[in-house]
């Protein structure tokens, strides 16, 4: 089984949040969704669980933050090209999200950030892999392969 990540987010309205995440390209997994939660797949190994506050509270003793006023985590989605970044920003704005950082083009890196209706921030990034060369001493720091 591949390693997977499940990001659990408290939301005030599961149906509204589900519609937002579907609009920006996530797929709802009905087998793990109900009135209290929606399992939203970004890829084969990354999913977001949208949990209403009551259900979310069963997993923690901590107070649930208001993500519109308090930052608890910054999440980041990567894309294969700049067009993917542009597309998700357009979709997020169209689905009721708010752009929190305009897209910046730094040549080797391109991205920005938006928030969902509950205020959870999603950064976006495309990076030019060819521009990310390892430092000259990185090869020397790697252990030799066993013979």
VENFEN-V705466 format. One record per pair of residues at least 4 apart in sequence whose ideal C-beta (glycine too) atoms are under 7 Angstrom apart, sorted by the first residue. I is the first residue (numbers start at 1). J is the second residue. D is the distance in whole Angstrom. If there is no record, write none. Layout:
i = [I,I]
j = [J,J]
d = [D,D]
This chain:
i = [2,3,4,5,5,6,6,7,7,7,8,8,8,8,9,9,9,9,9,10,10,10,10,11,11,11,11,11,12,12,13,14,14,14,14,14,14,14,15,16,16,17,17,17,17,17,17,18,18,18,18,19,20,20,20,20,20,20,21,21,21,21,22,22,23,23,23,24,24,24,24,25,25,26,26,26,26,27,27,28,28,28,28,29,29,29,32,33,33,33,36,36,36,37,37,37,37,38,39,39,40,40,40,41,42,42,42,42,51,51,52,53,53,56,57,65,65,66,66,67,67,67,67,68,71,74,74,75,75,75,75,76,76,77,77,77,78,79,79,79,79,80,81,82,82,82,83,84,84,85,85,85,85,85,85,86,86,87,88,88,89,89,89,89,89,89,90,91,92,92,93,93,96,97,97,97,97,98,98,99,99,100,100,100,100,101,101,102,103,103,103,104,104,105,106,108,108,108,109,109,110,111,111,111,111,112,113,113,113,113,114,115,115,115,116,127,134,137,138]
j = [45,45,45,45,46,47,49,48,49,75,49,51,56,59,48,49,50,51,120,51,53,56,64,17,50,51,52,118,53,118,17,18,35,36,37,38,50,52,19,20,117,21,38,50,116,117,118,22,28,38,50,23,24,95,96,97,116,117,26,40,48,50,26,28,91,94,95,88,91,92,95,88,91,40,41,42,48,40,41,33,38,39,40,33,39,41,39,37,38,39,51,52,55,49,50,51,55,50,47,49,47,48,50,47,46,47,48,77,55,56,56,57,64,64,64,70,72,70,119,72,118,119,120,119,121,121,123,120,121,122,123,123,125,88,122,124,125,84,85,124,126,84,126,86,110,126,87,88,126,89,103,110,111,124,126,90,103,91,92,124,93,99,103,112,114,124,94,95,97,114,97,99,117,114,115,116,117,114,115,112,114,113,114,115,121,112,113,112,110,111,112,111,112,110,110,127,128,131,125,127,126,123,124,125,126,124,121,122,123,124,122,119,120,121,120,132,138,141,142]
d = [5,7,5,7,5,5,6,5,7,6,5,6,7,7,6,7,6,7,5,6,5,4,5,4,5,7,6,5,7,6,6,6,7,7,7,6,6,5,7,7,6,6,7,5,7,6,7,6,6,4,6,6,7,5,6,7,6,6,4,5,7,7,6,6,6,7,4,6,4,5,6,7,7,4,6,6,7,7,5,6,6,7,6,6,4,6,4,6,4,5,7,5,4,6,6,5,6,4,6,6,6,5,6,5,4,7,7,7,5,4,7,6,6,6,7,4,5,6,7,7,6,3,5,3,7,5,6,7,7,5,7,4,6,7,6,6,5,3,5,7,5,6,6,6,5,5,6,7,7,7,6,6,5,5,5,6,7,6,6,6,6,6,6,6,6,7,6,6,4,4,6,6,5,5,6,6,7,6,5,7,5,5,6,5,6,5,4,5,7,6,4,7,6,5,7,7,4,4,6,5,5,6,4,4,6,6,6,7,5,7,6,5,6,5,5,6,4,6,7]
